[in-house]
Amino acid sequence: MPALPDPETVGETPFFADNFERLLGLHRLTAERAAELIEVSPTTVSYWRNGKQLPSGPTLRRLLSFFGLEYSSLIFTPMGLLLQRELANPNYYLRVEAKIRGEELPARPIAPAWRPELSE
């Protein structure tokens, strides 16, 4: 895993706040529910959503694990590209939804992976 960001370098992470906000919307998560699931305060979630602060250390690891994303994807990749790559796989969505519901995750994929080149 790359070095963790310094919370003072928010301006150097152009996509984090937007990506985080959109992930919450994708999964219909309120700030309060997201805070509960990631084990932070609702105020912290608000700071992340508004680009005032970045998660760091163990909190960042929990956030990445919860959403099943790599550091570089969440921080440096525009949402449009995430939707075409990582988030295009239905397993991604279903796994996060299972975590939200508190269900155990299956050892194998939930649904066949969708591949755009096969759908033409």
N, C-alpha and C positions, 0 to 999 in steps of 0.2 A: 504494500500500500504506500502511495506517495506520502511525503511529509504532510502533516496536518496543517491547515491554514492558521495564520495568526488572526484572531478575531478582529484585530485592528485593520486588516487589509480587505475590508468588505468591497471597496471599489475595484479590487482586482479580480473579483469573481462575478462577472457581469450577468450570469444567468441564474444564480442560485435562488434569489427571491422569487423571480418569475416562475421558475421550475417548481419550487416548493409550493407556491400558491396554486399552480395548476394541478399539481399532484393531489393536493387537498380537495380541489374541486372535482377531479376525476373520480375520486373515491368518496365524494360527498362527506368529507370530514370537517367538522367544526374545529375551531382552534382548541376548544376545551377537550374534545375527544382525541384530537391529534396529540395534545400535551399529555393526556393520560396514557396513550399507547406508547409514546416515545419516552415517557418518564421525565418530563420537564414541566415548567409552569406555563400556563396560558400566556403570560406576559412574554416569556421567551419565544413562544410560537409567534406572537404578534411581532416581535423584533425581527425574527427571521422573515416573515411575510413582507414586512416593510423595508427589508434590506438594511436595517440598522445594526444587525449583528449576525455573525455566522456561528453555527455549531462548531464545537471543537472537542478534541479528545474522545472520551468514551461516548459523549452525547452524539458526536458526528458518526461514530461507528454504529450506534443504535439506529440512527436515522437511516444510514445507508443500508443496514441490514433489514430494517422494516420495509423499506421501499424496494429492496432487491436491486439497487443500482450501484454502480461503481462511482468512486469519488469524482473522477474526471467527467462522467456523464452528468451528474447532478449539478456540479459547479460550473463547468465550462461548455456544456453542449446546449445549444438552443432547443427549446421544446419541440419545434418542428422536426428536428433531426431525431430527437428521442422518440417521437411518435412514429417515425419511419423505421426505427431500429428496435431498441429495447422494448418500447411500449407497444410495438406492433404485434408482439407475441401474446396471444390470449392467456397463456399460462402466467404471464407477469400479472395481469389484472386479477385473475382468479386466486393466485397465491396471496396477493396483498389483501384481497377481500376476505380470504379465509383467516388471515391474521387479525383483521378488524373484528371478525365475529368470534375470535378466540378459539378457532378450530385447529386441530392438529393438521400439519401439512403432510400430504402424501409423499412417500419416497419417490414416486415416479410422477411424470407430468400429469396434470389434471385433464388436459385436452390436447389433441394433436396440434403441434405448432403450425401456424399459418405461414405460408411462404408465398410472397407476392408473385414470384416467377412461376408458381404452379397454378395460380388462379386465373390466368389469361385464357 
